[in-house]
Amino acid sequence: MTGAREEILTRLRTALGREDGTTTRPGIVPSTGKPVDLDAEVPRAYLREGSLARPAVLAQLVDRLVDYKAWVAEAPAADVPRIVAERLEQADSVVVPPGLEAVVVSQLPDGVRINVDAAEAQDGAVADGDVESEAADRFASAERRIHTIDELDETSAVITASRVSVAQTGTIMLDGDTDCGRRMITLVPDHHVCLVPESTVVELVPEAVALIDLTRPVTMISGPSATSDIELQRVEGVHGPRQLDVIIITDR
């Protein structure tokens, strides 16, 4: 056992480029000791642009999401508040990021408590000109604070926007901005309603990577949380919401 341990450690030290194995020197390629060529061109021989027509791209995204057991609707922006209210009719409470448009929650039943996950000083997208004042007031008066895991666990659902979606893999990307919210609020509640503007749907992953800021905390969602690790039995809700509703907004 000792001999195997020493062999493994020796290989690690060699890979790190230092005899003592502590770290790799900045700007040095591990194991070679040669400087990193920052101007070297990175080969990108993989497919970087899709070839499907626009209707086919959208159809592919819907197909993938449905196959992953997500609920999907395609509708204009004017219908989004009604659909959200229908999907959350039985909810007790919802949490929303501060940048979500107030109109999205404008038709939620009166019994559904709205919580805004934000520091008190953080301003949200409260009122647009076409939002009824009652809906805007309801959004503005909602409790605004950072929610704990336990509080989110007791919350029925979360509503967020999204930044970009990939049709080929059925993946929706959130970037943690004010309309997408903190990663925690999208992982703890059991039901996630996600808004996907049609204009943000691309065919391939490289196209999405080119559009999203990868320095932000990107969350990638491909259907409801599920795993089949144990005896190939599907278990939902292990690493995130067990129910995912996707509303593709056709005129945005």
C-alpha positions as CSV (number, residue, x, y, z in Angstrom):
1,M,0.0,0.0,0.0
2,T,2.8,2.4,0.9
3,G,4.5,1.8,-2.5
4,A,1.3,2.6,-4.4
5,R,0.8,5.8,-2.3
6,E,4.3,7.0,-3.1
7,E,3.8,6.3,-6.8
8,I,0.6,8.3,-6.9
9,L,2.1,11.2,-5.0
10,T,5.2,11.1,-7.3
11,R,2.9,11.3,-10.3
12,L,1.0,14.2,-8.8
13,R,4.2,16.1,-8.0
14,T,5.4,15.6,-11.6
15,A,2.1,16.8,-13.0
16,L,2.2,19.9,-10.8
17,G,5.7,20.8,-12.1
18,R,7.4,21.2,-8.7
19,E,9.5,18.6,-6.9
20,D,7.8,19.3,-3.6
21,G,4.4,19.1,-5.3
22,T,3.1,22.2,-3.6
23,T,1.7,24.2,-6.6
24,T,2.3,25.0,-10.2
25,R,4.3,28.2,-10.8
26,P,2.2,31.0,-12.3
27,G,2.5,31.1,-16.1
28,I,4.2,27.7,-16.3
29,V,2.8,24.6,-18.0
30,P,2.7,21.7,-15.5
31,S,5.3,18.9,-16.0
32,T,7.1,20.7,-18.8
33,G,8.4,23.8,-17.0
34,K,7.8,25.8,-20.2
35,P,6.1,29.2,-20.2
36,V,2.4,29.4,-21.1
37,D,1.9,30.9,-24.6
38,L,-1.0,33.3,-23.9
39,D,-1.1,34.2,-27.6
40,A,-1.5,30.6,-28.9
41,E,-4.6,30.0,-30.8
42,V,-7.0,27.5,-29.2
43,P,-8.2,25.0,-31.8
44,R,-12.0,25.1,-32.1
45,A,-12.8,22.4,-34.7
46,Y,-16.2,21.6,-33.1
47,L,-19.5,22.8,-34.6
48,R,-20.1,26.4,-33.4
49,E,-23.2,27.4,-35.4
50,G,-26.5,25.6,-35.8
51,S,-28.1,24.9,-39.2
52,L,-31.8,24.3,-38.3
53,A,-34.5,26.8,-39.3
54,R,-35.9,28.9,-36.5
55,P,-39.2,26.9,-36.1
56,A,-37.1,23.6,-35.9
57,V,-34.9,25.1,-33.2
58,L,-37.9,26.0,-31.0
59,A,-39.6,22.6,-31.7
60,Q,-36.4,20.8,-30.7
61,L,-36.2,22.7,-27.4
62,V,-39.8,21.9,-26.6
63,D,-39.2,18.2,-27.5
64,R,-36.2,17.9,-25.3
65,L,-37.9,19.6,-22.3
66,V,-41.0,17.5,-22.6
67,D,-38.8,14.4,-22.9
68,Y,-37.2,15.5,-19.6
69,K,-40.7,15.6,-18.0
70,A,-41.0,19.4,-17.9
71,W,-44.3,21.1,-18.5
72,V,-44.1,23.5,-21.5
73,A,-46.3,26.2,-22.9
74,E,-45.7,28.7,-25.7
75,A,-47.6,32.0,-25.4
76,P,-47.3,35.8,-26.0
77,A,-46.2,38.0,-23.2
78,A,-49.8,39.1,-22.6
79,D,-50.8,35.6,-21.6
80,V,-47.9,34.9,-19.2
81,P,-49.6,36.3,-16.0
82,R,-52.7,34.1,-16.7
83,I,-50.6,31.0,-17.3
84,V,-48.5,31.6,-14.2
85,A,-51.6,32.0,-12.1
86,E,-53.1,28.8,-13.4
87,R,-49.9,26.8,-12.7
88,L,-49.6,28.2,-9.2
89,E,-53.3,28.1,-8.3
90,Q,-52.7,25.7,-5.4
91,A,-49.5,27.4,-4.1
92,D,-49.3,28.9,-0.7
93,S,-46.4,31.1,-1.4
94,V,-43.9,32.0,-4.1
95,V,-40.5,33.6,-4.1
96,V,-39.3,35.8,-6.9
97,P,-36.1,37.7,-7.8
98,P,-36.2,41.5,-7.4
99,G,-35.9,42.1,-11.2
100,L,-38.9,40.0,-12.2
101,E,-41.5,42.1,-14.0
102,A,-44.5,42.9,-11.7
103,V,-47.0,41.9,-14.4
104,V,-45.8,38.3,-14.2
105,V,-47.4,37.9,-10.8
106,S,-50.3,40.2,-11.3
107,Q,-53.0,37.5,-11.6
108,L,-51.8,35.2,-8.8
109,P,-54.7,34.4,-6.4
110,D,-55.0,36.6,-3.4
111,G,-54.1,33.8,-1.1
112,V,-50.7,33.3,-2.6
113,R,-48.1,35.1,-0.6
114,I,-45.4,36.8,-2.7
115,N,-41.8,37.1,-1.3
116,V,-39.1,39.0,-3.0
117,D,-35.6,37.6,-2.5
118,A,-33.5,40.7,-2.2
119,A,-31.8,43.0,0.3
120,E,-34.2,45.8,1.3
121,A,-32.1,48.4,-0.5
122,Q,-32.2,46.6,-3.8
123,D,-34.7,47.9,-6.2
124,G,-36.8,45.6,-8.4
125,A,-38.7,46.0,-11.7
126,V,-41.9,47.1,-9.8
127,A,-44.0,49.1,-12.2
128,D,-44.2,49.3,-16.0
129,G,-46.7,51.6,-17.7
130,D,-49.0,48.7,-18.7
131,V,-49.0,47.1,-15.2
132,E,-52.2,47.6,-13.2
133,S,-51.4,49.7,-10.2
134,E,-52.9,47.0,-7.9
135,A,-50.5,44.4,-9.2
136,A,-47.5,46.8,-9.0
137,D,-48.5,47.7,-5.4
138,R,-48.7,44.1,-4.5
139,F,-45.3,43.4,-5.8
140,A,-43.8,46.6,-4.3
141,S,-45.3,45.8,-0.9
142,A,-44.1,42.2,-0.8
143,E,-41.5,41.3,1.8
144,R,-38.1,42.0,0.4
145,R,-35.2,40.2,2.1
146,I,-32.6,37.4,1.7
147,H,-34.3,34.1,2.5
148,T,-32.8,31.3,4.3
149,I,-32.7,27.7,3.1
150,D,-35.3,26.7,5.7
151,E,-37.6,29.5,4.5
152,L,-37.2,28.6,0.9
153,D,-37.9,24.9,1.7
154,E,-41.3,26.0,3.0
155,T,-42.0,28.1,-0.1
156,S,-44.3,26.4,-2.7
157,A,-42.7,27.7,-5.8
158,V,-40.2,30.1,-7.5
159,I,-40.7,32.2,-10.6
160,T,-37.7,33.4,-12.6
161,A,-36.6,34.7,-16.0
162,S,-33.8,33.0,-17.9
163,R,-30.8,34.3,-20.0
164,V,-30.3,31.8,-22.8
165,S,-31.6,28.3,-23.7
166,V,-30.0,25.5,-25.8
167,A,-32.4,23.5,-28.0
168,Q,-30.1,20.6,-28.8
169,T,-29.6,19.7,-25.1
170,G,-32.9,21.1,-23.7
171,T,-30.9,23.3,-21.3
172,I,-32.0,26.6,-19.8
173,M,-29.3,28.9,-18.4
174,L,-29.8,31.4,-15.6
175,D,-27.0,33.9,-14.8
176,G,-27.9,35.1,-11.4
177,D,-28.9,38.6,-12.5
178,T,-31.8,40.4,-10.8
179,D,-34.5,38.7,-13.0
180,C,-32.9,35.2,-12.7
181,G,-32.2,35.4,-9.0
182,R,-29.8,33.7,-6.7
183,R,-29.0,30.1,-7.5
184,M,-30.4,29.0,-4.1
185,I,-34.0,30.2,-4.8
186,T,-34.1,28.1,-8.0
187,L,-32.9,24.9,-6.3
188,V,-34.7,24.7,-3.0
189,P,-38.5,25.3,-3.7
190,D,-40.2,22.2,-5.2
191,H,-41.7,24.0,-8.2
192,H,-39.9,26.3,-10.6
193,V,-41.8,28.4,-13.2
194,C,-39.2,29.6,-15.7
195,L,-39.8,32.3,-18.4
196,V,-37.9,31.8,-21.6
197,P,-38.1,34.6,-24.3
198,E,-38.1,33.0,-27.7
199,S,-35.4,35.3,-28.9
200,T,-33.0,33.8,-26.4
201,V,-33.2,30.2,-27.7
202,V,-30.2,29.0,-29.7
203,E,-29.5,25.6,-31.2
204,L,-26.1,24.7,-29.9
205,V,-24.1,25.0,-26.7
206,P,-21.3,27.0,-28.2
207,E,-23.9,29.6,-29.4
208,A,-25.1,29.9,-25.8
209,V,-21.7,30.2,-24.4
210,A,-21.0,33.1,-26.7
211,L,-24.1,34.9,-25.4
212,I,-23.8,34.4,-21.7
213,D,-21.3,36.0,-19.2
214,L,-19.4,33.0,-17.8
215,T,-18.0,35.1,-15.0
216,R,-21.4,35.1,-13.5
217,P,-22.8,32.1,-11.4
218,V,-24.5,30.3,-14.3
219,T,-27.1,27.7,-13.4
220,M,-27.9,25.2,-16.2
221,I,-31.3,23.5,-16.0
222,S,-32.3,20.5,-18.1
223,G,-35.7,19.4,-16.9
224,P,-36.9,18.8,-13.3
225,S,-34.3,17.5,-10.9
226,A,-34.0,13.7,-11.1
227,T,-31.5,10.9,-10.7
228,S,-31.5,7.2,-11.4
229,D,-28.2,6.4,-9.6
230,I,-29.7,3.8,-7.3
231,E,-30.8,0.6,-9.0
232,L,-31.9,2.7,-12.1
233,Q,-35.0,3.9,-10.2
234,R,-35.9,7.4,-11.1
235,V,-36.1,9.7,-8.1
236,E,-37.2,13.3,-8.7
237,G,-36.5,16.4,-6.6
238,V,-33.1,15.3,-5.3
239,H,-30.9,18.2,-6.4
240,G,-33.6,20.8,-7.2
241,P,-37.3,21.3,-8.0
242,R,-39.2,18.1,-8.8
243,Q,-41.6,20.2,-11.1
244,L,-40.4,22.5,-13.8
245,D,-42.8,24.7,-15.8
246,V,-41.4,26.4,-18.8
247,I,-43.2,29.3,-20.5
248,I,-41.7,30.2,-23.9
249,I,-42.7,33.8,-24.6
250,T,-43.3,33.9,-28.4
251,D,-43.1,37.7,-28.9
252,R,-39.9,38.4,-27.0
